[in-house]
Amino acid sequence: MYLYGPSNEEFGWRGYALDKLLVKYGFLKGSLVLGFIWGIWHVPWLFYSTQWQSQAFAVSPLWFVAFILQCMVSSLVISIGHILSGRNYFTAATLHGIGNASLGLVYTVVSLSGSNLAQLVIILLGSLIVIVILGVFGKRFNARVNQEIQKIILNKEKFGMTEVYRDQ
């Protein structure tokens, strides 16, 4: 499960895209934009009948809207861990894997029978994690985000990546 999605997706999501989005939009907006893109990324799975995304969509087409919201909340959680670990890829991939496993567990406990309850449970749990972490450690976390953004900007200047990063 770890090798199937989280380990390869996080190279792009947190290993590449988040840096650019942090510099351009800051933590909250950058993470939410990334989560939206991540949700849309899964559209092709809707066309493969053996994939759980296709099966969930068949039960409730509104499921995909809930799925995109879940990706956005999960992006915040994973991005928090990624920032707190000094932008460590393995932390992001591990949190992504834990999220996937948790989603599977919730789907086994909460039936899909015509509702989006399982997805809403994941959205609420993720939102609670984000609210608690940012509520308790908000100022310290913002300082850490700013520190990481400065490292990204320094690396941009050091390695001449101005074509990738747009000046604000």
CNS distance restraints for C-alpha pairs under 8 A (distance, minus, plus):
assign (resid   1 and name CA) (resid   5 and name CA) 6.78 0.50 0.50
assign (resid   1 and name CA) (resid   6 and name CA) 7.85 0.50 0.50
assign (resid   1 and name CA) (resid  97 and name CA) 7.15 0.50 0.50
assign (resid   2 and name CA) (resid   6 and name CA) 5.55 0.50 0.50
assign (resid   2 and name CA) (resid   7 and name CA) 5.95 0.50 0.50
assign (resid   2 and name CA) (resid  93 and name CA) 7.69 0.50 0.50
assign (resid   2 and name CA) (resid  94 and name CA) 7.55 0.50 0.50
assign (resid   2 and name CA) (resid  97 and name CA) 5.52 0.50 0.50
assign (resid   3 and name CA) (resid   7 and name CA) 5.24 0.50 0.50
assign (resid   3 and name CA) (resid   8 and name CA) 6.81 0.50 0.50
assign (resid   4 and name CA) (resid   8 and name CA) 7.25 0.50 0.50
assign (resid   5 and name CA) (resid   9 and name CA) 5.77 0.50 0.50
assign (resid   5 and name CA) (resid  97 and name CA) 7.70 0.50 0.50
assign (resid   6 and name CA) (resid  10 and name CA) 5.78 0.50 0.50
assign (resid   6 and name CA) (resid  93 and name CA) 4.89 0.50 0.50
assign (resid   6 and name CA) (resid  94 and name CA) 7.16 0.50 0.50
assign (resid   6 and name CA) (resid  96 and name CA) 5.37 0.50 0.50
assign (resid   6 and name CA) (resid  97 and name CA) 5.47 0.50 0.50
assign (resid   7 and name CA) (resid  11 and name CA) 7.03 0.50 0.50
assign (resid   7 and name CA) (resid  90 and name CA) 7.75 0.50 0.50
assign (resid   7 and name CA) (resid  93 and name CA) 5.12 0.50 0.50
assign (resid   7 and name CA) (resid  94 and name CA) 7.79 0.50 0.50
assign (resid   8 and name CA) (resid  12 and name CA) 7.58 0.50 0.50
assign (resid   9 and name CA) (resid  13 and name CA) 6.21 0.50 0.50
assign (resid   9 and name CA) (resid  93 and name CA) 7.92 0.50 0.50
assign (resid  10 and name CA) (resid  14 and name CA) 5.33 0.50 0.50
assign (resid  10 and name CA) (resid  15 and name CA) 6.14 0.50 0.50
assign (resid  10 and name CA) (resid  89 and name CA) 6.89 0.50 0.50
assign (resid  10 and name CA) (resid  92 and name CA) 6.51 0.50 0.50
assign (resid  10 and name CA) (resid  93 and name CA) 5.62 0.50 0.50
assign (resid  10 and name CA) (resid  96 and name CA) 7.89 0.50 0.50
assign (resid  11 and name CA) (resid  15 and name CA) 4.50 0.50 0.50
assign (resid  11 and name CA) (resid  16 and name CA) 6.50 0.50 0.50
assign (resid  11 and name CA) (resid  89 and name CA) 6.96 0.50 0.50
assign (resid  12 and name CA) (resid  16 and name CA) 4.97 0.50 0.50
assign (resid  12 and name CA) (resid  17 and name CA) 6.04 0.50 0.50
assign (resid  13 and name CA) (resid  17 and name CA) 5.18 0.50 0.50
assign (resid  13 and name CA) (resid  18 and name CA) 6.10 0.50 0.50
assign (resid  13 and name CA) (resid  34 and name CA) 7.12 0.50 0.50
assign (resid  13 and name CA) (resid  38 and name CA) 7.74 0.50 0.50
assign (resid  14 and name CA) (resid  18 and name CA) 4.92 0.50 0.50
assign (resid  14 and name CA) (resid  19 and name CA) 7.20 0.50 0.50
assign (resid  14 and name CA) (resid  79 and name CA) 7.22 0.50 0.50
assign (resid  14 and name CA) (resid  82 and name CA) 7.40 0.50 0.50
assign (resid  14 and name CA) (resid  87 and name CA) 7.79 0.50 0.50
assign (resid  14 and name CA) (resid  89 and name CA) 6.91 0.50 0.50
assign (resid  14 and name CA) (resid  92 and name CA) 6.89 0.50 0.50
assign (resid  15 and name CA) (resid  19 and name CA) 7.44 0.50 0.50
assign (resid  15 and name CA) (resid  87 and name CA) 7.87 0.50 0.50
assign (resid  15 and name CA) (resid  89 and name CA) 6.14 0.50 0.50
assign (resid  16 and name CA) (resid  20 and name CA) 7.27 0.50 0.50
assign (resid  17 and name CA) (resid  21 and name CA) 6.31 0.50 0.50
assign (resid  17 and name CA) (resid  34 and name CA) 7.46 0.50 0.50
assign (resid  18 and name CA) (resid  22 and name CA) 5.84 0.50 0.50
assign (resid  18 and name CA) (resid  30 and name CA) 6.85 0.50 0.50
assign (resid  18 and name CA) (resid  31 and name CA) 6.97 0.50 0.50
assign (resid  18 and name CA) (resid  34 and name CA) 6.95 0.50 0.50
assign (resid  19 and name CA) (resid  23 and name CA) 6.35 0.50 0.50
assign (resid  19 and name CA) (resid 149 and name CA) 7.59 0.50 0.50
assign (resid  19 and name CA) (resid 152 and name CA) 6.72 0.50 0.50
assign (resid  20 and name CA) (resid  24 and name CA) 6.18 0.50 0.50
assign (resid  20 and name CA) (resid 164 and name CA) 7.63 0.50 0.50
assign (resid  20 and name CA) (resid 165 and name CA) 6.15 0.50 0.50
assign (resid  21 and name CA) (resid  25 and name CA) 5.54 0.50 0.50
assign (resid  21 and name CA) (resid  26 and name CA) 6.82 0.50 0.50
assign (resid  21 and name CA) (resid  27 and name CA) 7.87 0.50 0.50
assign (resid  21 and name CA) (resid  30 and name CA) 4.64 0.50 0.50
assign (resid  21 and name CA) (resid  31 and name CA) 7.39 0.50 0.50
assign (resid  21 and name CA) (resid  33 and name CA) 7.95 0.50 0.50
assign (resid  21 and name CA) (resid  34 and name CA) 7.66 0.50 0.50
assign (resid  22 and name CA) (resid  26 and name CA) 4.40 0.50 0.50
assign (resid  22 and name CA) (resid  27 and name CA) 5.40 0.50 0.50
assign (resid  22 and name CA) (resid  30 and name CA) 5.38 0.50 0.50
assign (resid  22 and name CA) (resid  31 and name CA) 7.64 0.50 0.50
assign (resid  22 and name CA) (resid 149 and name CA) 6.62 0.50 0.50
assign (resid  23 and name CA) (resid 149 and name CA) 6.00 0.50 0.50
assign (resid  23 and name CA) (resid 152 and name CA) 7.67 0.50 0.50
assign (resid  23 and name CA) (resid 153 and name CA) 7.60 0.50 0.50
assign (resid  23 and name CA) (resid 165 and name CA) 7.70 0.50 0.50
assign (resid  24 and name CA) (resid  30 and name CA) 7.52 0.50 0.50
assign (resid  24 and name CA) (resid 165 and name CA) 7.93 0.50 0.50
assign (resid  24 and name CA) (resid 166 and name CA) 7.19 0.50 0.50
assign (resid  24 and name CA) (resid 167 and name CA) 7.80 0.50 0.50
assign (resid  24 and name CA) (resid 168 and name CA) 6.56 0.50 0.50
assign (resid  25 and name CA) (resid  29 and name CA) 5.68 0.50 0.50
assign (resid  25 and name CA) (resid  30 and name CA) 5.12 0.50 0.50
assign (resid  26 and name CA) (resid  30 and name CA) 5.59 0.50 0.50
assign (resid  27 and name CA) (resid  31 and name CA) 5.83 0.50 0.50
assign (resid  27 and name CA) (resid 145 and name CA) 6.94 0.50 0.50
assign (resid  28 and name CA) (resid  32 and name CA) 6.19 0.50 0.50
assign (resid  28 and name CA) (resid  76 and name CA) 7.34 0.50 0.50
assign (resid  29 and name CA) (resid  33 and name CA) 6.06 0.50 0.50
assign (resid  30 and name CA) (resid  34 and name CA) 6.14 0.50 0.50
assign (resid  31 and name CA) (resid  35 and name CA) 6.10 0.50 0.50
assign (resid  31 and name CA) (resid  72 and name CA) 7.30 0.50 0.50
assign (resid  31 and name CA) (resid  75 and name CA) 5.79 0.50 0.50
assign (resid  31 and name CA) (resid  76 and name CA) 5.55 0.50 0.50
assign (resid  31 and name CA) (resid  79 and name CA) 6.62 0.50 0.50
assign (resid  32 and name CA) (resid  36 and name CA) 6.20 0.50 0.50
assign (resid  32 and name CA) (resid  72 and name CA) 5.13 0.50 0.50
assign (resid  32 and name CA) (resid  73 and name CA) 7.36 0.50 0.50
assign (resid  32 and name CA) (resid  75 and name CA) 6.65 0.50 0.50
assign (resid  32 and name CA) (resid  76 and name CA) 6.73 0.50 0.50
assign (resid  33 and name CA) (resid  37 and name CA) 6.30 0.50 0.50
assign (resid  33 and name CA) (resid  72 and name CA) 7.48 0.50 0.50
assign (resid  34 and name CA) (resid  38 and name CA) 6.02 0.50 0.50
assign (resid  34 and name CA) (resid  72 and name CA) 7.26 0.50 0.50
assign (resid  34 and name CA) (resid  75 and name CA) 6.87 0.50 0.50
assign (resid  35 and name CA) (resid  39 and name CA) 6.14 0.50 0.50
assign (resid  35 and name CA) (resid  68 and name CA) 7.36 0.50 0.50
assign (resid  35 and name CA) (resid  69 and name CA) 7.93 0.50 0.50
assign (resid  35 and name CA) (resid  71 and name CA) 4.99 0.50 0.50
assign (resid  35 and name CA) (resid  72 and name CA) 3.82 0.50 0.50
assign (resid  35 and name CA) (resid  73 and name CA) 7.15 0.50 0.50
assign (resid  35 and name CA) (resid  74 and name CA) 7.19 0.50 0.50
assign (resid  35 and name CA) (resid  75 and name CA) 4.94 0.50 0.50
assign (resid  35 and name CA) (resid  76 and name CA) 7.65 0.50 0.50
assign (resid  36 and name CA) (resid  40 and name CA) 6.35 0.50 0.50
assign (resid  36 and name CA) (resid  68 and name CA) 5.98 0.50 0.50
assign (resid  36 and name CA) (resid  69 and name CA) 7.43 0.50 0.50
assign (resid  36 and name CA) (resid  71 and name CA) 6.61 0.50 0.50
assign (resid  36 and name CA) (resid  72 and name CA) 5.57 0.50 0.50
assign (resid  37 and name CA) (resid  41 and name CA) 6.06 0.50 0.50
assign (resid  38 and name CA) (resid  42 and name CA) 7.04 0.50 0.50
assign (resid  38 and name CA) (resid  68 and name CA) 7.77 0.50 0.50
assign (resid  38 and name CA) (resid  71 and name CA) 6.46 0.50 0.50
assign (resid  38 and name CA) (resid  72 and name CA) 7.83 0.50 0.50
assign (resid  39 and name CA) (resid  43 and name CA) 7.61 0.50 0.50
assign (resid  39 and name CA) (resid  67 and name CA) 6.70 0.50 0.50
assign (resid  39 and name CA) (resid  68 and name CA) 4.51 0.50 0.50
assign (resid  39 and name CA) (resid  69 and name CA) 7.81 0.50 0.50
assign (resid  39 and name CA) (resid  71 and name CA) 5.44 0.50 0.50
assign (resid  39 and name CA) (resid  72 and name CA) 7.44 0.50 0.50
assign (resid  40 and name CA) (resid  68 and name CA) 6.99 0.50 0.50
assign (resid  42 and name CA) (resid  46 and name CA) 7.47 0.50 0.50
assign (resid  43 and name CA) (resid  47 and name CA) 7.79 0.50 0.50
assign (resid  44 and name CA) (resid  48 and name CA) 7.44 0.50 0.50
assign (resid  45 and name CA) (resid  51 and name CA) 6.29 0.50 0.50
assign (resid  45 and name CA) (resid  53 and name CA) 6.06 0.50 0.50
assign (resid  45 and name CA) (resid  54 and name CA) 6.20 0.50 0.50
assign (resid  46 and name CA) (resid  51 and name CA) 7.41 0.50 0.50
assign (resid  46 and name CA) (resid  53 and name CA) 5.65 0.50 0.50
assign (resid  46 and name CA) (resid  54 and name CA) 4.12 0.50 0.50
assign (resid  46 and name CA) (resid  55 and name CA) 7.88 0.50 0.50
assign (resid  46 and name CA) (resid  57 and name CA) 6.93 0.50 0.50
assign (resid  47 and name CA) (resid  54 and name CA) 6.26 0.50 0.50
assign (resid  48 and name CA) (resid  54 and name CA) 6.15 0.50 0.50
assign (resid  49 and name CA) (resid  54 and name CA) 5.47 0.50 0.50
assign (resid  49 and name CA) (resid  55 and name CA) 6.50 0.50 0.50
assign (resid  50 and name CA) (resid  54 and name CA) 7.18 0.50 0.50
assign (resid  50 and name CA) (resid  55 and name CA) 7.43 0.50 0.50
assign (resid  51 and name CA) (resid  55 and name CA) 6.57 0.50 0.50
assign (resid  52 and name CA) (resid  56 and name CA) 6.02 0.50 0.50
assign (resid  53 and name CA) (resid  57 and name CA) 6.07 0.50 0.50
assign (resid  54 and name CA) (resid  58 and name CA) 6.17 0.50 0.50
assign (resid  55 and name CA) (resid  59 and name CA) 6.56 0.50 0.50
assign (resid  56 and name CA) (resid  60 and name CA) 6.35 0.50 0.50
assign (resid  56 and name CA) (resid  61 and name CA) 7.82 0.50 0.50
assign (resid  56 and name CA) (resid  63 and name CA) 6.65 0.50 0.50
assign (resid  56 and name CA) (resid 112 and name CA) 7.17 0.50 0.50
assign (resid  57 and name CA) (resid  61 and name CA) 4.75 0.50 0.50
assign (resid  57 and name CA) (resid  62 and name CA) 7.34 0.50 0.50
assign (resid  57 and name CA) (resid  63 and name CA) 5.74 0.50 0.50
assign (resid  57 and name CA) (resid  64 and name CA) 6.45 0.50 0.50
assign (resid  59 and name CA) (resid 112 and name CA) 7.23 0.50 0.50
assign (resid  59 and name CA) (resid 113 and name CA) 7.18 0.50 0.50
assign (resid  59 and name CA) (resid 114 and name CA) 5.61 0.50 0.50
assign (resid  59 and name CA) (resid 115 and name CA) 7.72 0.50 0.50
assign (resid  60 and name CA) (resid 114 and name CA) 5.98 0.50 0.50
assign (resid  60 and name CA) (resid 115 and name CA) 6.55 0.50 0.50
assign (resid  60 and name CA) (resid 116 and name CA) 7.23 0.50 0.50
assign (resid  62 and name CA) (resid  66 and name CA) 6.66 0.50 0.50
assign (resid  62 and name CA) (resid 116 and name CA) 7.60 0.50 0.50
assign (resid  63 and name CA) (resid  67 and name CA) 6.02 0.50 0.50
assign (resid  63 and name CA) (resid 115 and name CA) 7.91 0.50 0.50
assign (resid  63 and name CA) (resid 116 and name CA) 5.75 0.50 0.50
assign (resid  63 and name CA) (resid 119 and name CA) 7.55 0.50 0.50
assign (resid  64 and name CA) (resid  68 and name CA) 6.17 0.50 0.50
assign (resid  65 and name CA) (resid  69 and name CA) 6.41 0.50 0.50
assign (resid  66 and name CA) (resid  70 and name CA) 6.07 0.50 0.50
assign (resid  66 and name CA) (resid 116 and name CA) 7.15 0.50 0.50
assign (resid  66 and name CA) (resid 119 and name CA) 6.19 0.50 0.50
assign (resid  66 and name CA) (resid 120 and name CA) 6.92 0.50 0.50
assign (resid  67 and name CA) (resid  71 and name CA) 6.17 0.50 0.50
assign (resid  67 and name CA) (resid 119 and name CA) 6.56 0.50 0.50
assign (resid  68 and name CA) (resid  72 and name CA) 6.26 0.50 0.50
assign (resid  69 and name CA) (resid  73 and name CA) 6.28 0.50 0.50
assign (resid  69 and name CA) (resid 123 and name CA) 7.04 0.50 0.50
assign (resid  70 and name CA) (resid  74 and name CA) 5.93 0.50 0.50
assign (resid  70 and name CA) (resid 119 and name CA) 6.87 0.50 0.50
assign (resid  70 and name CA) (resid 120 and name CA) 7.75 0.50 0.50
assign (resid  70 and name CA) (resid 122 and name CA) 6.68 0.50 0.50
assign (resid  70 and name CA) (resid 123 and name CA) 5.06 0.50 0.50
assign (resid  70 and name CA) (resid 126 and name CA) 7.92 0.50 0.50
assign (resid  71 and name CA) (resid  75 and name CA) 5.86 0.50 0.50
assign (resid  72 and name CA) (resid  76 and name CA) 6.54 0.50 0.50
assign (resid  73 and name CA) (resid  77 and name CA) 6.53 0.50 0.50
assign (resid  73 and name CA) (resid 123 and name CA) 6.36 0.50 0.50
assign (resid  73 and name CA) (resid 126 and name CA) 5.81 0.50 0.50
assign (resid  73 and name CA) (resid 127 and name CA) 6.22 0.50 0.50
assign (resid  73 and name CA) (resid 130 and name CA) 7.99 0.50 0.50
assign (resid  74 and name CA) (resid  78 and name CA) 6.04 0.50 0.50
assign (resid  74 and name CA) (resid  96 and name CA) 7.90 0.50 0.50
assign (resid  74 and name CA) (resid  99 and name CA) 7.41 0.50 0.50
assign (resid  74 and name CA) (resid 123 and name CA) 7.87 0.50 0.50
assign (resid  74 and name CA) (resid 126 and name CA) 6.19 0.50 0.50
assign (resid  75 and name CA) (resid  79 and name CA) 5.79 0.50 0.50
assign (resid  76 and name CA) (resid  80 and name CA) 6.07 0.50 0.50
assign (resid  76 and name CA) (resid 130 and name CA) 6.91 0.50 0.50
assign (resid  77 and name CA) (resid  81 and name CA) 6.50 0.50 0.50
assign (resid  77 and name CA) (resid 126 and name CA) 6.69 0.50 0.50
assign (resid  77 and name CA) (resid 129 and name CA) 7.15 0.50 0.50
assign (resid  77 and name CA) (resid 130 and name CA) 6.12 0.50 0.50
assign (resid  78 and name CA) (resid  82 and name CA) 6.02 0.50 0.50
assign (resid  78 and name CA) (resid  92 and name CA) 5.52 0.50 0.50
assign (resid  78 and name CA) (resid  95 and name CA) 5.82 0.50 0.50
assign (resid  78 and name CA) (resid  96 and name CA) 6.58 0.50 0.50
assign (resid  79 and name CA) (resid  83 and name CA) 6.01 0.50 0.50
assign (resid  79 and name CA) (resid  92 and name CA) 7.08 0.50 0.50
assign (resid  80 and name CA) (resid  84 and name CA) 6.09 0.50 0.50
assign (resid  81 and name CA) (resid  85 and name CA) 6.07 0.50 0.50
assign (resid  81 and name CA) (resid  91 and name CA) 6.51 0.50 0.50
assign (resid  81 and name CA) (resid  92 and name CA) 6.50 0.50 0.50
assign (resid  81 and name CA) (resid  95 and name CA) 7.51 0.50 0.50
assign (resid  82 and name CA) (resid  86 and name CA) 6.54 0.50 0.50
assign (resid  82 and name CA) (resid  87 and name CA) 4.63 0.50 0.50
assign (resid  82 and name CA) (resid  88 and name CA) 5.74 0.50 0.50
assign (resid  82 and name CA) (resid  89 and name CA) 7.01 0.50 0.50
assign (resid  82 and name CA) (resid  91 and name CA) 5.95 0.50 0.50
assign (resid  82 and name CA) (resid  92 and name CA) 5.27 0.50 0.50
assign (resid  83 and name CA) (resid  87 and name CA) 4.90 0.50 0.50
assign (resid  83 and name CA) (resid  88 and name CA) 7.68 0.50 0.50
assign (resid  83 and name CA) (resid 144 and name CA) 7.31 0.50 0.50
assign (resid  83 and name CA) (resid 145 and name CA) 6.56 0.50 0.50
assign (resid  83 and name CA) (resid 148 and name CA) 7.20 0.50 0.50
assign (resid  84 and name CA) (resid 141 and name CA) 7.87 0.50 0.50
assign (resid  84 and name CA) (resid 144 and name CA) 7.34 0.50 0.50
assign (resid  85 and name CA) (resid  91 and name CA) 6.85 0.50 0.50
assign (resid  86 and name CA) (resid 148 and name CA) 7.25 0.50 0.50
assign (resid  87 and name CA) (resid 148 and name CA) 7.82 0.50 0.50
assign (resid  88 and name CA) (resid  92 and name CA) 6.78 0.50 0.50
assign (resid  89 and name CA) (resid  93 and name CA) 6.22 0.50 0.50
assign (resid  90 and name CA) (resid  94 and name CA) 5.92 0.50 0.50
assign (resid  91 and name CA) (resid  95 and name CA) 6.13 0.50 0.50
assign (resid  92 and name CA) (resid  96 and name CA) 6.07 0.50 0.50
assign (resid  93 and name CA) (resid  97 and name CA) 6.13 0.50 0.50
assign (resid  94 and name CA) (resid  98 and name CA) 6.14 0.50 0.50
assign (resid  95 and name CA) (resid  99 and name CA) 6.10 0.50 0.50
assign (resid  96 and name CA) (resid 100 and name CA) 6.28 0.50 0.50
assign (resid  97 and name CA) (resid 101 and name CA) 6.17 0.50 0.50
assign (resid  98 and name CA) (resid 102 and name CA) 5.98 0.50 0.50
assign (resid  99 and name CA) (resid 103 and name CA) 6.06 0.50 0.50
assign (resid 100 and name CA) (resid 104 and name CA) 6.35 0.50 0.50
assign (resid 101 and name CA) (resid 105 and name CA) 6.29 0.50 0.50
assign (resid 102 and name CA) (resid 106 and name CA) 6.11 0.50 0.50
assign (resid 103 and name CA) (resid 107 and name CA) 6.16 0.50 0.50
assign (resid 103 and name CA) (resid 118 and name CA) 7.89 0.50 0.50
assign (resid 103 and name CA) (resid 119 and name CA) 7.80 0.50 0.50
assign (resid 103 and name CA) (resid 122 and name CA) 6.78 0.50 0.50
assign (resid 104 and name CA) (resid 108 and name CA) 6.39 0.50 0.50
assign (resid 105 and name CA) (resid 109 and name CA) 6.44 0.50 0.50
assign (resid 106 and name CA) (resid 110 and name CA) 5.75 0.50 0.50
assign (resid 106 and name CA) (resid 118 and name CA) 5.97 0.50 0.50
assign (resid 106 and name CA) (resid 121 and name CA) 7.69 0.50 0.50
assign (resid 106 and name CA) (resid 122 and name CA) 7.60 0.50 0.50
assign (resid 107 and name CA) (resid 111 and name CA) 6.16 0.50 0.50
assign (resid 107 and name CA) (resid 112 and name CA) 7.08 0.50 0.50
assign (resid 107 and name CA) (resid 118 and name CA) 5.69 0.50 0.50
assign (resid 110 and name CA) (resid 117 and name CA) 6.92 0.50 0.50
assign (resid 110 and name CA) (resid 118 and name CA) 5.42 0.50 0.50
assign (resid 111 and name CA) (resid 117 and name CA) 7.75 0.50 0.50
assign (resid 111 and name CA) (resid 118 and name CA) 7.01 0.50 0.50
assign (resid 112 and name CA) (resid 116 and name CA) 6.59 0.50 0.50
assign (resid 112 and name CA) (resid 117 and name CA) 7.16 0.50 0.50
assign (resid 112 and name CA) (resid 118 and name CA) 6.84 0.50 0.50
assign (resid 116 and name CA) (resid 120 and name CA) 6.22 0.50 0.50
assign (resid 117 and name CA) (resid 121 and name CA) 6.14 0.50 0.50
assign (resid 118 and name CA) (resid 122 and name CA) 6.57 0.50 0.50
assign (resid 119 and name CA) (resid 123 and name CA) 6.29 0.50 0.50
assign (resid 120 and name CA) (resid 124 and name CA) 6.10 0.50 0.50
assign (resid 121 and name CA) (resid 125 and name CA) 6.14 0.50 0.50
assign (resid 122 and name CA) (resid 126 and name CA) 6.04 0.50 0.50
assign (resid 123 and name CA) (resid 127 and name CA) 5.99 0.50 0.50
assign (resid 124 and name CA) (resid 128 and name CA) 6.05 0.50 0.50
assign (resid 125 and name CA) (resid 129 and name CA) 6.36 0.50 0.50
assign (resid 126 and name CA) (resid 130 and name CA) 6.30 0.50 0.50
assign (resid 127 and name CA) (resid 131 and name CA) 6.01 0.50 0.50
assign (resid 128 and name CA) (resid 132 and name CA) 6.06 0.50 0.50
assign (resid 129 and name CA) (resid 133 and name CA) 6.12 0.50 0.50
assign (resid 130 and name CA) (resid 134 and name CA) 5.90 0.50 0.50
assign (resid 130 and name CA) (resid 135 and name CA) 8.00 0.50 0.50
assign (resid 131 and name CA) (resid 135 and name CA) 5.48 0.50 0.50
assign (resid 132 and name CA) (resid 136 and name CA) 5.86 0.50 0.50
assign (resid 133 and name CA) (resid 137 and name CA) 5.66 0.50 0.50
assign (resid 133 and name CA) (resid 138 and name CA) 7.07 0.50 0.50
assign (resid 134 and name CA) (resid 138 and name CA) 4.29 0.50 0.50
assign (resid 134 and name CA) (resid 141 and name CA) 7.12 0.50 0.50
assign (resid 137 and name CA) (resid 141 and name CA) 5.71 0.50 0.50
assign (resid 138 and name CA) (resid 142 and name CA) 6.01 0.50 0.50
assign (resid 139 and name CA) (resid 143 and name CA) 6.27 0.50 0.50
assign (resid 140 and name CA) (resid 144 and name CA) 6.29 0.50 0.50
assign (resid 141 and name CA) (resid 145 and name CA) 6.17 0.50 0.50
assign (resid 142 and name CA) (resid 146 and name CA) 6.15 0.50 0.50
assign (resid 143 and name CA) (resid 147 and name CA) 6.16 0.50 0.50
assign (resid 144 and name CA) (resid 148 and name CA) 6.24 0.50 0.50
assign (resid 145 and name CA) (resid 149 and name CA) 6.14 0.50 0.50
assign (resid 146 and name CA) (resid 150 and name CA) 6.20 0.50 0.50
assign (resid 147 and name CA) (resid 151 and name CA) 6.43 0.50 0.50
assign (resid 148 and name CA) (resid 152 and name CA) 6.26 0.50 0.50
assign (resid 149 and name CA) (resid 153 and name CA) 6.21 0.50 0.50
assign (resid 150 and name CA) (resid 154 and name CA) 6.08 0.50 0.50
assign (resid 151 and name CA) (resid 155 and name CA) 6.13 0.50 0.50
assign (resid 152 and name CA) (resid 156 and name CA) 6.14 0.50 0.50
assign (resid 153 and name CA) (resid 157 and name CA) 6.31 0.50 0.50
assign (resid 154 and name CA) (resid 158 and name CA) 5.95 0.50 0.50
assign (resid 155 and name CA) (resid 159 and name CA) 5.85 0.50 0.50
assign (resid 155 and name CA) (resid 160 and name CA) 7.94 0.50 0.50
assign (resid 156 and name CA) (resid 160 and name CA) 5.57 0.50 0.50
assign (resid 156 and name CA) (resid 161 and name CA) 4.89 0.50 0.50
assign (resid 156 and name CA) (resid 162 and name CA) 6.42 0.50 0.50
assign (resid 156 and name CA) (resid 165 and name CA) 7.41 0.50 0.50
assign (resid 157 and name CA) (resid 161 and name CA) 6.70 0.50 0.50
assign (resid 157 and name CA) (resid 162 and name CA) 7.29 0.50 0.50
assign (resid 161 and name CA) (resid 165 and name CA) 6.67 0.50 0.50
assign (resid 162 and name CA) (resid 166 and name CA) 6.85 0.50 0.50
